[in-house]
Each structure stands twice: as structure tokens, then as C-alpha cells.
Amino acid sequence: MGFHLNLRTETVQQANFAEPLSVEPDATVRSVLELLKAERRGSVLVCRSGILVGIFTERDALRLMAAGSELDMPVARVMTTAPISVSLRDPVETAITRMAEGGYRRLPVVDESGKPVGILSVGQILHYLVEHFPTYIYNLPPTPGQVTQQREGA
């Protein structure tokens, strides 16, 4: 009961999300890729006048490169527009649900005005879960539903 209760009451603000990395929509894909490499990040938020309008991820980059696309076009042409995001006040459970349902590895974290304040990754969610629920995480069997055939230990 406590496991679910905490996920529903603790907010995204309490999770360890990263500082946002952002660019304007007219930035070239090439410059965005160079920024991602320099900052060792997997995504960049695309903002117009400080408001989130899109996201460009390493998945988008791979699709472009596989298609042999031109890299000097504006990132606005190839970004995901109106990305799914979470607010600081959303419960952690909401972030996990949105990631699972959409197959997302990263979610922008925005304030009430739509301004990005961070980015939350699957890895950060995993660290959050391990920090807050170690007995649940560390006591899980390597394979769920696994039944031991022989007695372990000495």
C-alpha cells in the first residue's frame, strides 16, 4: 500500500530531474547534434520565447541519419511538436504512466506557464524508485514469477 501511496502523493518536483537543455526552433539540426554531443545529452527541448514547443531526441537524429537527410535544416521541421510533458505538481505516478503509455524515455518538466524547468528520464525515475523503495526493488527476483528449484546458500 505504501509503495502506491507514495507514488501518488510525491510530486515530480521531488524527483531528480535534470536541467533543461533548450534551443530555438530555427537552430539547425547540425548545431543541435553538436550541442547534444558536447553536453552528453540525449534530447533537447525546443522553445519559442521560453515556452516549450517541441523536443528533439537521439531517436529523431537516428531517423534523420538513416534517411540521409540534410542536417542544415531548422530543427523545427523534424522535432516532435507539442510533446507530452509533466508539471512540477504532477505525482511521480503520472510521469511513470505517461512514459510507459507513450514509450517515452524522457519527459519535459514544465511550470504553470509552459516554461521548461527540467527534463525527467527513465534513468532518473529508476534512481528515484531505488532511493525511496529499496526494500521493494532489492528484494525483487531476477525473473518475476521465478520459483527456486533448489535451496540456495550453505
N, C-alpha and C positions, 0 to 999 in steps of 0.2 A: 504493500500500500504506500509506504513512504517513498519508494522509487518513483511511482507515477505522480504522487502528490508534489514532490519537489520539481519534477519536470514541468508541471502545470503552473507552479507558483513562482519559480525562479525565472527571471527575465533574461533576455538576450544581453542586456546591459551587464549582467553578472558573468557572462561567458567571456572568454578571452578572444575577442575578435581583433583582427589586425587593422592598422591604419589604412585608410583607402589610398589607392594609387589611381589618379584620375588624369584624363586628358580631355581636350575639347574635341567636338565632332569632326573638325576639319584637319586634325592631325593625320598624317599618313600612316598607313599600316606599317610601313618600314620603320618609321620613328617609334611607333608603339611597340613593335617587336624588339627594337634596340632597348627601349625603356624596360620592358619585361625582363630581358636578359640582364641588364645592368642591376636591376632591383631584385633579381632572383624571385620573381613572382609568376603566378600562373594566370593572372587576369588583371584587367584594368577597367575602371569604371569610366564611362564616357558621360561627361557633364556639360550642360549648356547653362551658362550664368550660375554655376554652382549647383544646379539641380540635375539629378540623375536622369539620363535619357536612354542609356544603353550600357551594355557590358561586352567586352571583347575578351575571349579566353583562349587558352592554348588549343582548345578543340577547334575554335574558329580558325586559328592560324594553321593548324594541320590541314583543315579542309581547303583553305586557300592554296597552300603549297602543293597539295596533292593534285589540285586542278590546274596548277601552273599559272595562277592568277597574278596580275600586276600588283606589286606591293606599294606603288606610289599613289594609290587612290586613297581618298579620305576614309578613315575608319568608320564613319557614319554609314557608308554603303554596305558594310559587311558585319556590323555589330548586331547583337541581339537587342532589339528595341523593347522598351518598356519591360525591363527584366523584373522577375519576381523578386521581392525584397522582404525584409523583416524590419520592424521598428525596434527601438530600444526597449519598449514596454511589452513587446510580444513575449509570451512564455517560450522557454527553450524547446518545449514540445512542438510548438508551431514551426520553429526553424527546422527541426528534425523531420517533421511531416512534410513540409514544402520541399526539402531536399530529396526525401525518399520518393514522393509522388512525381516530381519533375525530373528526377535523375540528375540533379544539380550537385556539383562538388563545392560550389561557392555561392553565397547569397550576400548581396549588398545589405548593409545595415544603414537605415536612414532615420533622420529625425522627423518631427511633425511636418516640416516644410518640404520634405523630399530631398534634403541635402544629405549626401553620404557622410557618414561618420565612421564607417568601418566596413570590413568585409569578413564574413564568417565562413570558414572552410570546414569540410568534413573532418579533417585532422584536428581542428580546434574543438569541434564537438566531441570527438573521441577523447581528447585530453580532459575536457570538462567532465565527461562521464566517469573517467577513471579517477579523477580527483575527488569527485563528490560521492561516488558509489563504488569504492574499491572492493567491498565485500561481494557485491553483485558481479563485478567484472572479473576479479581474480579467481572467483570460485566457479566460473563457467567451464564446462568441459570443452576440450579442443573441438569436439564434434558434438553439436547439440543432439540430445536423444541417445547419446552413446551409453551403452551398458558394458561395464567391465566384465570380461570373461574370466580373468584370473585375478586373484588377490594381489595387490601391489604392496611393495615395501618389504622390509626384512622380517 
